[in-house]
Amino acid sequence: KLDDVFDCDVVNKGPFSKIMGIPVSLIGILGYGFLFAGSIVKIKNMEDYQLTLFLLLASIGGFTFSLYLTALEAFVLKAWCLLCLTSQFIIFATTVLLLRMFLEEHKKVEK
């Protein structure tokens, strides 16, 4: 039954929903806020190659953490949260876009 497979309550209220008492969802919101703030700074200073690298590494960290959480959903909880899957797609897309930006900037720096 789909209601048993896609159940955000199982994920958000389960044993892996907090890390050291901090809700994982709050960690995600803070991470996205951090990336957003960094992106605003980047828009104001497009020549800052180091900021792009920093944002790329931060997004890779977020994507890796998201993969870990998705693995818990798949193999331990055996339930999926559509919000979590959407978040994983967003952090994946963010990482891909930042990687592309980094590679383009890297080419310019090497010239």
N, C-alpha and C positions, 0 to 999 in steps of 0.2 A: 504494500500500500504506500502511495507517494507521501502521505502525511507522516508516516513513520520514517521515511528516508530523508525528507526535507523538513527538518524541525529545528528552528533556531533556538527554541527553549532548551533542548537537550544540549546544544553547544554552549549557549550563553549562561546556563545555570549549572553546567557540569563541573567536574573536578579540575578541568584545565581552563576555566574561565577567568582565573585570577593568577597573577604571579606576585608572590610576596604580598598578598592582600590587595594588589592593584588590578582592577578589571582590565583584561586584555583589550576590550573595546576602547577604554580610555587611552591605553598605550597607542592604539592605532590612530585615534583622533589626534593625539599630540604629535605623532609621527607625520601625519598628513599636514597638520598645521605648520610643523617645522619645514617640511618640503615646500609648502605654499609660501611661507615667509622667505625662504631662500630663493625661491623663484622670483619673488618681487624684487629682491636685492639684485638678482641676476639681470632682470629687465632694465634696471637702472644703471647697470654696469656690465654691458654685454661683452666687454673685453676681458673680464675676469675668468681666465681659463681655470685657475685653481678652484674657484667656486663651483664651476661645472663639475670638476673631478670630485669635490666634496659632496655635492648633491647626488652624483652618480653612485658614489660609495654608500651614501645614506639610503638611497633607493634600493640598492642591491641588498643591504642589510634588512630593509623592510620586506623585500620580496622573499628573502631567505626565511625570515621569521614567518611570513605568510605561508610558505611551503610547509614549514614545520607544523603550523596549526592545521593546514589542510590534511596533512598526513594523519594527524590525530583524529580529525573528523572521519577520514576514510577507514583507518585501520583500528582505531581504539573505540571511538564513540559510535561508529557505523551510522552516522547521521550527518546531513549536510545543512549548512545555513546559507540561504541564498544571499544574504547580506555579506557574509564572509567571502563567498565565491565572487561576488561583485567587487569587493574590496581587493581580492587577489588579482582580478583582471585589471583593475585600475593601477595597482602598484606595478604590475607587469608592464603595462603600457607606458607608465611613467619611466620605468627603468629602460625600456627600449628607446624611448624618445631621448632620454638623457645620454644614453650610450651613443646614439646617432649624433647628438650635439657635441659630445666629447670628441668623437672621432673627427668630425668636421673641424673643430677648433684645433685639435692636435695637428692636423695637416697644415693649418695656417701657421701654427707656432714653429713647426719644423722648417718652414720656408725661409 
